Amino acid sequence: MAEIIQRDGTWAFDGTTVRITPGLHRSVPLFRQTYGEIAVPLEAVAGIVFEPERKRGRLRMRLREGADPLLQATGGRLPDTADPYRLTVDVDRAGVAEYVAEEIRHALVLDQIPKEPTKAYLLPGPPVPVSVRSSDGTVSFDGGQVRIDWSDTSDRVKRATGPRIIGVGDLVQVEWLPNSGHEDGFLRFVTRETVFSKLPPEKDPYALDLWGSVRRDLLTALVATAVTARLPHPSTRPAIDHADQTDRTDRTQLTAPVPHPADHHDVLLRRLRELGELHRDGVLTDEEFAMTKAVVLRGF
């Protein structure tokens, strides 16, 4: 067993798995504490390096492309402090860090682990259900559906469309960009119908606009990862996209809306009236009005 314990967390390697446990110190980001322990199988590792510095060093692990839904969902945009595959090492523990890195490198060579991209996720991502309250609303995922409930501060366009419920089968991909504090971020759920949508996140009813607490909004990456883990692996997407073009008509017919009760009809009329008022008042452009109206109609 090779193990290093630091304030940021603990890395332990037993020959087959690198177990990464976040530290309990208040300096450890909320995202890391919430994401919890990660068990990385050796076959998911592409490499590891210890970077010594004058006061503190860094232990960094690199995973094979396509192995981890967290890295797939976040695209390497997690802040360094929130990155679970980076460990800050005190100078007096540099020797231990080098030993851990060498043990993992040695195992990679012995087991002849390839460095090529994987064809399936080797890590499961966070468990479901998962729910996060962000600056723009609350997003929840139960393993089969994504639900977005808008906050009182959400754009009127979004509140006019009502809660958004999206089935995993309707999703093409998830796009995530963190809120940096200087620039807004977003969490967008791209469906077959909205894949060419150009609406900005603040008006897109399929996107959360992240503009508030950086610490809190970063947790939306949990949902992005949980959903990504249940979508087709990136290595299969070109074939899926091609098939989607050939049977789009059939799928549209299968997912066509069915009649709803009278109370739903009243809600629909009220939302359409509000959209019309926003359009007349100049809040919505012609394109935004058409897009949002289509979203409302599809929701019913």
C-alpha positions as CSV (number, residue, x, y, z in Angstrom):
1,M,0.0,0.0,0.0
2,A,1.3,3.4,-1.0
3,E,-0.4,6.3,0.8
4,I,0.0,10.0,1.3
5,I,-2.1,12.0,3.8
6,Q,-2.3,15.8,3.4
7,R,-4.6,18.6,4.5
8,D,-6.2,18.6,1.0
9,G,-6.9,14.9,1.2
10,T,-5.6,11.4,1.0
11,W,-4.4,9.3,-1.9
12,A,-4.0,5.5,-1.4
13,F,-2.9,3.0,-4.0
14,D,-3.3,-0.7,-3.4
15,G,-1.9,-2.0,-6.7
16,T,-5.2,-1.9,-8.6
17,T,-7.0,1.2,-7.5
18,V,-6.1,4.8,-6.5
19,R,-8.5,5.9,-3.8
20,I,-8.8,9.7,-3.5
21,T,-10.5,11.0,-0.3
22,P,-11.0,14.7,0.1
23,G,-9.7,16.4,3.3
24,L,-12.0,17.8,6.0
25,H,-10.1,21.1,6.4
26,R,-12.2,24.2,5.7
27,S,-9.8,25.2,2.9
28,V,-11.0,22.2,0.9
29,P,-13.5,23.4,-1.7
30,L,-17.2,22.6,-1.2
31,F,-17.2,20.8,-4.5
32,R,-14.5,18.4,-3.5
33,Q,-16.2,17.7,-0.1
34,T,-19.5,17.1,-1.8
35,Y,-18.2,14.9,-4.6
36,G,-16.7,12.7,-2.0
37,E,-14.3,9.7,-2.4
38,I,-13.2,8.7,-5.9
39,A,-12.0,5.2,-6.7
40,V,-9.9,5.3,-9.8
41,P,-9.1,1.9,-11.4
42,L,-5.5,1.6,-12.6
43,E,-6.8,1.1,-16.2
44,A,-8.2,4.6,-16.2
45,V,-4.8,6.2,-15.4
46,A,-2.7,7.6,-18.2
47,G,0.1,9.0,-16.0
48,I,1.1,10.6,-12.7
49,V,3.7,13.2,-11.8
50,F,5.0,15.0,-8.7
51,E,5.9,18.6,-9.3
52,P,8.2,19.8,-6.4
53,E,8.2,23.5,-5.5
54,R,10.0,25.6,-2.9
55,K,7.3,25.5,-0.2
56,R,4.8,23.0,-1.5
57,G,4.6,20.5,-4.4
58,R,1.8,19.1,-6.4
59,L,0.9,15.5,-7.1
60,R,-1.1,15.3,-10.4
61,M,-2.8,12.4,-12.0
62,R,-3.7,12.3,-15.7
63,L,-6.6,10.0,-16.7
64,R,-7.1,8.4,-20.1
65,E,-9.4,10.4,-22.4
66,G,-13.0,9.2,-22.1
67,A,-12.4,7.4,-18.8
68,D,-14.1,9.8,-16.4
69,P,-17.5,11.5,-16.9
70,L,-16.4,14.3,-14.5
71,L,-13.6,15.3,-16.9
72,Q,-15.8,14.8,-19.9
73,A,-18.5,17.1,-18.4
74,T,-16.2,19.8,-17.1
75,G,-13.8,19.8,-20.0
76,G,-10.8,20.5,-17.7
77,R,-12.4,23.8,-16.6
78,L,-12.6,22.9,-12.9
79,P,-10.5,25.3,-10.8
80,D,-7.2,23.8,-9.6
81,T,-8.3,23.7,-6.0
82,A,-11.5,21.8,-6.9
83,D,-9.7,19.3,-9.2
84,P,-9.8,15.9,-7.4
85,Y,-6.8,14.7,-9.4
86,R,-4.4,17.3,-8.0
87,L,-3.0,17.1,-4.4
88,T,-1.0,19.9,-2.7
89,V,1.9,18.3,-0.9
90,D,3.9,19.9,2.0
91,V,7.6,20.1,1.4
92,D,8.4,17.6,4.2
93,R,6.2,15.0,2.5
94,A,7.8,15.3,-1.0
95,G,9.6,12.0,-0.6
96,V,6.3,10.2,0.2
97,A,4.6,11.9,-2.8
98,E,7.5,10.7,-5.1
99,Y,7.1,7.2,-3.7
100,V,3.3,7.1,-4.4
101,A,3.9,8.4,-7.9
102,E,6.6,5.9,-8.6
103,E,4.5,3.0,-7.4
104,I,1.6,3.9,-9.7
105,R,4.0,4.4,-12.7
106,H,5.5,1.0,-12.0
107,A,2.1,-0.6,-11.9
108,L,1.1,1.0,-15.2
109,V,4.2,-0.5,-16.8
110,L,3.7,-4.0,-15.3
111,D,0.0,-4.1,-16.3
112,Q,0.7,-2.6,-19.7
113,I,-2.1,0.0,-19.3
114,P,-2.6,1.7,-22.7
115,K,-2.7,5.5,-23.0
116,E,-5.2,5.6,-25.8
117,P,-8.8,6.9,-25.2
118,T,-11.2,4.5,-23.7
119,K,-14.4,3.3,-25.4
120,A,-16.5,3.4,-22.2
121,Y,-16.5,5.3,-18.9
122,L,-14.3,3.5,-16.3
123,L,-15.6,5.7,-13.4
124,P,-19.3,5.9,-12.4
125,G,-19.7,9.6,-11.6
126,P,-21.7,10.8,-8.6
127,P,-24.7,8.8,-7.4
128,V,-28.3,9.9,-8.1
129,P,-30.6,11.4,-7.2
130,V,-28.7,14.7,-7.0
131,S,-30.0,18.2,-6.7
132,V,-28.3,21.6,-6.6
133,R,-29.6,25.0,-6.0
134,S,-27.8,27.6,-8.1
135,S,-28.2,31.3,-8.7
136,D,-30.7,30.8,-11.5
137,G,-32.7,27.9,-10.1
138,T,-32.7,24.4,-8.8
139,V,-31.6,21.5,-11.0
140,S,-32.3,17.9,-10.1
141,F,-31.5,14.6,-11.7
142,D,-32.9,11.2,-10.7
143,G,-31.1,9.1,-13.3
144,G,-33.9,9.3,-15.9
145,Q,-35.0,12.9,-16.0
146,V,-33.5,16.4,-15.5
147,R,-35.8,18.9,-13.8
148,I,-35.1,22.7,-13.6
149,D,-37.2,24.9,-11.3
150,W,-36.5,28.5,-11.8
151,S,-35.8,31.0,-9.0
152,D,-37.6,34.3,-8.5
153,T,-34.5,36.1,-9.9
154,S,-34.5,34.0,-13.2
155,D,-35.3,35.8,-16.4
156,R,-39.0,36.4,-17.1
157,V,-38.7,34.3,-20.3
158,K,-37.6,31.3,-18.3
159,R,-40.2,31.7,-15.6
160,A,-42.8,32.1,-18.3
161,T,-42.0,28.6,-19.7
162,G,-42.4,27.0,-16.2
163,P,-40.4,24.1,-14.8
164,R,-38.3,22.3,-17.4
165,I,-38.3,18.5,-17.4
166,I,-36.0,16.7,-19.9
167,G,-35.7,13.0,-20.3
168,V,-32.2,11.5,-20.7
169,G,-33.3,9.9,-24.1
170,D,-33.9,13.5,-25.4
171,L,-30.5,14.7,-24.6
172,V,-27.6,15.0,-27.0
173,Q,-25.0,16.4,-24.6
174,V,-24.4,18.6,-21.5
175,E,-22.4,21.8,-21.7
176,W,-20.9,23.3,-18.6
177,L,-18.8,26.4,-17.9
178,P,-18.0,27.6,-14.4
179,N,-18.8,31.0,-13.0
180,S,-15.5,32.7,-12.5
181,G,-16.7,35.6,-10.5
182,H,-15.9,38.0,-13.3
183,E,-17.8,36.2,-16.0
184,D,-21.0,34.2,-15.9
185,G,-21.0,30.5,-16.4
186,F,-23.8,28.1,-17.5
187,L,-25.1,24.6,-17.4
188,R,-26.9,23.8,-20.7
189,F,-28.8,20.7,-21.6
190,V,-28.7,20.2,-25.4
191,T,-31.6,18.3,-26.9
192,R,-32.3,17.2,-30.4
193,E,-34.7,20.1,-30.8
194,T,-32.4,22.8,-29.3
195,V,-29.0,21.6,-30.7
196,F,-28.9,24.7,-33.0
197,S,-30.4,27.1,-30.5
198,K,-28.5,30.4,-30.2
199,L,-30.3,31.7,-27.1
200,P,-28.0,33.2,-24.4
201,P,-28.0,31.2,-21.1
202,E,-30.0,33.9,-19.3
203,K,-32.9,33.4,-21.7
204,D,-32.5,29.8,-22.7
205,P,-35.1,27.6,-20.8
206,Y,-32.7,24.6,-21.2
207,A,-29.8,26.4,-19.5
208,L,-28.9,27.6,-16.0
209,D,-27.2,31.0,-16.0
210,L,-24.5,30.8,-13.3
211,W,-23.8,34.3,-12.0
212,G,-24.0,34.1,-8.1
213,S,-21.8,32.4,-5.6
214,V,-18.9,30.7,-7.3
215,R,-18.6,28.2,-4.4
216,R,-22.3,27.2,-4.7
217,D,-22.6,27.3,-8.5
218,L,-19.6,25.0,-8.9
219,L,-21.8,22.2,-7.5
220,T,-23.8,22.2,-10.8
221,A,-20.9,20.2,-12.1
222,L,-22.2,17.3,-10.0
223,V,-25.4,17.3,-12.1
224,A,-23.5,17.8,-15.3
225,T,-21.4,14.7,-14.5
226,A,-24.2,12.5,-13.3
227,V,-26.1,13.2,-16.6
228,T,-23.0,12.8,-18.7
229,A,-22.3,9.4,-17.2
230,R,-25.7,8.2,-18.4
231,L,-25.4,9.5,-22.0
232,P,-23.8,7.5,-24.8
233,H,-20.0,7.5,-24.5
234,P,-18.2,10.1,-26.7
235,S,-16.6,7.3,-28.7
236,T,-20.1,6.3,-30.0
237,R,-21.5,9.8,-30.7
238,P,-20.6,10.1,-34.4
239,A,-22.6,6.9,-35.2
240,I,-25.5,8.1,-33.0
241,D,-25.6,11.5,-34.7
242,H,-25.7,9.9,-38.1
243,A,-28.6,7.6,-37.0
244,D,-30.4,10.6,-35.6
245,Q,-30.4,12.3,-39.0
246,T,-32.0,9.2,-40.7
247,D,-34.8,8.6,-38.2
248,R,-35.5,12.1,-36.9
249,T,-39.0,11.9,-38.4
250,D,-39.9,8.7,-36.7
251,R,-38.7,9.9,-33.3
252,T,-40.6,13.1,-33.6
253,Q,-43.8,11.1,-34.2
254,L,-43.1,8.9,-31.2
255,T,-42.5,11.8,-28.9
256,A,-45.4,14.0,-30.2
257,P,-47.3,15.7,-27.4
258,V,-50.6,14.2,-26.2
259,P,-53.7,16.1,-25.0
260,H,-53.6,17.4,-21.5
261,P,-56.4,18.2,-19.0
262,A,-58.2,21.6,-19.0
263,D,-56.1,23.0,-16.1
264,H,-52.9,22.5,-18.1
265,H,-54.6,24.2,-21.1
266,D,-55.2,27.3,-18.8
267,V,-51.6,27.4,-17.8
268,L,-50.5,27.1,-21.4
269,L,-52.7,30.1,-22.4
270,R,-51.5,32.2,-19.5
271,R,-47.8,31.5,-20.4
272,L,-48.4,32.3,-24.0
273,R,-50.1,35.6,-23.1
274,E,-47.1,36.6,-20.9
275,L,-44.8,35.8,-23.7
276,G,-46.8,37.9,-26.1
277,E,-46.6,40.8,-23.6
278,L,-42.8,40.4,-23.4
279,H,-42.6,40.5,-27.1
280,R,-44.8,43.6,-27.5
281,D,-42.8,45.3,-24.8
282,G,-39.6,44.7,-26.6
283,V,-38.1,42.4,-24.0
284,L,-38.1,39.5,-26.5
285,T,-36.8,39.8,-30.0
286,D,-38.8,38.1,-32.8
287,E,-36.3,35.1,-32.8
288,E,-36.5,34.8,-29.0
289,F,-40.2,35.0,-29.0
290,A,-40.5,32.2,-31.6
291,M,-38.0,30.0,-29.8
292,T,-39.5,30.4,-26.4
293,K,-43.1,29.9,-27.7
294,A,-42.0,26.7,-29.3
295,V,-40.5,25.6,-26.0
296,V,-43.7,26.3,-24.2
297,L,-45.8,24.4,-26.7
298,R,-43.5,21.4,-26.6
299,G,-43.7,21.3,-22.9
300,F,-47.5,20.8,-23.1
